Amino acid sequence: MKSGLDRFGAYRKSMKLLDLVAKDMEGLKSEFSLSRLVSQQFASADSISANIEEGYGRLSKERHYWARLLPSSLQQSRRLGKN
C-alpha cells in the first residue's frame, strides 16, 4: 500500500523527472567541461522532490511556505535544461 506522499501526484512526477534527468545526464557526466552543469541540473531536479518531502510533513501554515518554493525549483530546472 502506498503512503500518503506516494499517492501525491506532484511528488510522483517529481521523482519521474529526477529519473529522467539522471538518465539524460548519464552520457554527459564524464565530460569535465560539463560536470558543473550536470551537477546543477541534477541538484535542481532533486530539490523539487526534496521540497515536496519537506513540506509534506509540515503543519498547514508551514506547508504553504514549502509549496511556494516549488515553482522556483521547477523554473531553475527548466532554465538549466535549456543550456
Phi, psi and omega per residue, in radians:
M1 nan 2.408 -3.112
K2 -1.365 2.532 3.049
S3 -1.325 3.008 -3.138
G4 -1.016 -0.722 -3.123
L5 -1.172 -0.671 3.127
D6 -1.196 -0.353 3.089
R7 -1.504 -0.202 -3.115
F8 -1.357 2.006 -3.028
G9 -0.997 -0.737 -3.129
A10 -1.106 -0.626 3.121
Y11 -1.188 -0.777 3.118
R12 -1.047 -0.727 3.127
K13 -1.169 -0.641 3.131
S14 -1.164 -0.614 3.098
M15 -1.231 -0.642 3.073
K16 -1.126 -0.736 3.098
L17 -1.056 -0.772 3.122
L18 -1.043 -0.743 3.084
D19 -1.080 -0.744 3.141
L20 -1.155 -0.720 3.110
V21 -1.106 -0.788 3.131
A22 -1.027 -0.729 3.136
K23 -1.159 -0.769 3.137
D24 -1.116 -0.659 -3.072
M25 -1.422 -0.225 -3.081
E26 -0.934 -0.813 -3.109
G27 -1.297 -0.303 -3.085
L28 -1.676 -0.318 -3.010
K29 -1.187 -0.308 3.115
S30 -1.439 -0.216 3.125
E31 -1.476 1.969 -3.087
F32 -0.992 -0.714 -3.089
S33 -1.160 -0.310 -3.130
L34 -1.866 0.020 -3.020
S35 -1.046 -0.674 3.137
R36 -1.192 -0.752 3.116
L37 -1.077 -0.753 3.122
V38 -1.072 -0.778 3.139
S39 -1.096 -0.774 3.131
Q40 -1.141 -0.718 -3.130
Q41 -1.119 -0.763 3.134
F42 -1.151 -0.742 -3.137
A43 -1.115 -0.696 -3.132
S44 -1.193 -0.675 3.089
A45 -1.182 -0.679 3.120
D46 -1.139 -0.607 -3.098
S47 -1.147 -0.448 3.132
I48 -1.107 -0.940 3.134
S49 -1.181 -0.592 3.117
A50 -1.120 -0.708 3.110
N51 -1.156 -0.678 3.095
I52 -1.120 -0.799 3.127
E53 -1.053 -0.781 -3.129
E54 -1.093 -0.809 -3.097
G55 -1.270 -0.463 -3.069
Y56 -1.088 -0.649 -3.105
G57 -1.517 -0.009 -3.088
R58 -1.469 2.864 3.026
L59 -1.203 2.835 -3.046
S60 -0.908 -0.811 -3.097
K61 -1.117 -0.736 3.127
E62 -1.252 -0.522 -3.127
R63 -1.078 -0.601 3.119
H64 -1.101 -0.658 3.106
Y65 -1.068 -0.848 -3.113
W66 -1.171 -0.591 3.109
A67 -1.150 -0.555 3.108
R68 -1.220 -0.386 3.126
L69 -1.322 -0.455 -3.033
L70 -1.046 -0.791 3.132
P71 -1.042 -0.601 3.107
S72 -1.141 -0.724 3.116
S73 -1.115 -0.739 3.123
L74 -1.124 -0.761 -3.131
Q75 -1.103 -0.718 3.124
Q76 -1.113 -0.716 3.115
S77 -1.107 -0.731 3.126
R78 -1.133 -0.776 -3.108
R79 -1.092 -0.784 3.131
L80 -1.149 -0.592 -3.135
G81 -1.192 -0.344 -3.131
K82 -1.510 -0.216 -3.127
N83 -1.257 nan nan
